[in-house]
Amino acid sequence: MSRVGQAPIDIPDQVEVKLDAGTIKIKGPKGELSQQLPGDISAEVTDDQIVVTRPTNQRQHRSLHGLSRALVANMVQGVTTGFEKRLEVQGVGYRASMEGNNLRLYVGFSHDVTVEPVAGVEISTEGNNLIVVQGADKQRVGQVAANIRAVRPVGPYWAKGTRWRGIKYADEQPRRKAGKQAKIGVE
């Protein structure tokens, strides 16, 4: 059984926390985030910690307790250090470049694909084949990275030797399949 919800969340020096009728607002050097706490879940702010509590031990309250604590902890981490996802582009003629704030992808289509950043999320490139997505909101950073990857995901049959083609997360290992195989004859 997990005890994630019972662990207090430490508040760094440069972070401000406000509670207003079930809504928690956290402000720090990387931005400001707010989250509505579910129904009966409540939070208390002491001197340097946030403690999330539940009213009963019912299954629904237990699951929301851990979820709420994790969301608040991610908010604190987001406004202090932020979140980052790295994507790699690989393939013959495949590349990524920035045009102003927009990301332009050349990934084997007859046209280039333009991705516009969402508010609170920054997209940048390092070289021609590395895309960096950064922001304070973990959910938004992950969703923007997933949308970029969905333009041309790595297919299980698309590898040539040890090389693959498409867009993948930097720490992702592409799944490989054998493809066509010679039929084994029955004698």
N, C-alpha and C positions, 0 to 999 in steps of 0.2 A: 504494500500500500504506500502510495506516495505522500509525502508530507511537504510538498512544494509550497502550498498555500500558507503554511505556518511560518515560513522563514521571513524575517523582516527584510526590507529593502533599504540599504544605506543610501542616504542623500548626500551627494558631493557638495562641496562648498559653494560652487557657482550655480547651483540649481535651486529654483524656487518652485514650491508646490502649493497649490490652492485647491480646496475642496468646496464645491458648491452643489448642494442637493443631488448627490449621487454622481456628479461629474468631477473628474480629477483633471487638473490642468498643470502641466509641468513645463517650465521655461528654463532654458539653458543656453550655452554659447552657440549651439548648432541649430537652435530654433525653438518653437513652441508647439506642444502636442496636447490634445485633450482626448479623453475617453470617458464614455458613459459606463458606469459600473452596472452590471446586471442586477435586476430586482432587489433581492434582499442582501446582497453582498455590500459590505461597508468597508471604508478605509479610514484609518486614523493617522494623523501626522504628529509625531513627537519631535523632539529637538533635531535629531539627525536621522530619523528612520520613518518609513511608511510601513504600517502593519495592516494587512487585509484580513478581515474576519468574516465568518459565516454565522447565521443564526442557529442552525441545527445541524445534525449529522446525517440528514437525508442525502440520498445519492445525488440528486440534482444540485444541492447546495455544495456538496463535496467537490463535484466536477467543476462548478462555476468558481469555487474558491481558488483552486489551482490555476485555472485559466486567467482569472482576474489578476492574480498576483504576477503571473508570467507577463501579461500585457503591460502592467504598470512597470515591472522591471525592465522590459524592452523600451518603454518610453524614457525611463531614466537613462539607460545606456544610449539611446538614440540622440538625446539632446546634449549628452556630454561627448561621446566619441563618434557617434553616427554608425551607419551600416554601409557595407560595400559588397557588391557582387561583381565578379570579373567573368567575362565571356571571351572565348577564343573563336576566331573565324579562320577556317582553313579550307583550301581547295584551289584548284587552278583558276586564277583570275578573281578569286573571292577576296574582298577587302571591305574595310569600313573606314569612313572619314566623317569629319564634322563639317557642317555648313551652317555657320552661326551657332544656334542652340540645337539644331536638328541633327540627327544621326542619319547618314546616308549609307545604305548597305548595297553592295554589288555581290550577289550570291547566286549567279548562274541563271537568273531570269532574263527575259528579253528587255526588262526595264529595271531601273534601280528602285529600291524601297526606301522611303523616308519615314523615320520614326521621330515623333515629336515628344519631348520630355513632359512629364506630368509635373504640376506645381509641387515644389518641395523635393524634387529629385533631379540630380545633375547627371548628365551623360557626358563622357569624354572618351577619347581614344588614345592609346599609346601605340604608336607605329600604325601599320596597316591591318593588323590582325588581333588587337586586344581592345576590348570595350570595357570601360569601368562605369558602373552605375552606383552612385552614392546618394545618401540622404539620411534624414533623421528618423523617418517612419519605416520600420522594418517591413510592414506589409506592402507599402507602395514600392519600395526598392525591389522586393522580390517579385511583385507583379510586373513592373516595367522590365526587369531582366527576363522573366518568363515570356513576355510578349515579344521581346527581341529574339529570343531563342526560337520561338514558334515560327518566325519568318522562314527559316531553313534549318530544322533540327537535324541532328546527325542520324542517319538511317542505319539499321543493323547490317545492311548488305552493301553499303557504299564505301567500304574500306578497300584500299589497294595496298596490299602488304601491311605495313604498320601505319599507313596514312589513311585518314578519314576525310570527309568533306562535309561542311555545314557549320552551324554555330552551336557551341557547347559551353557549359560552365567550365572554368579553368580547372576545378578540382574533380570534374566528372570523368569517369572512365566510360567511353562509348561501348555499348553492347555490340558484339560481333556475332554474325551468323555465317554459316559456311556457304550459302547460296546453292547453286546447282552442283550436284554431285553425280559421279558416274554411277549408272545403274549396275548393281551387282547381279550377274546372270546366275540362273539356277541351272545346275548341271545334272 
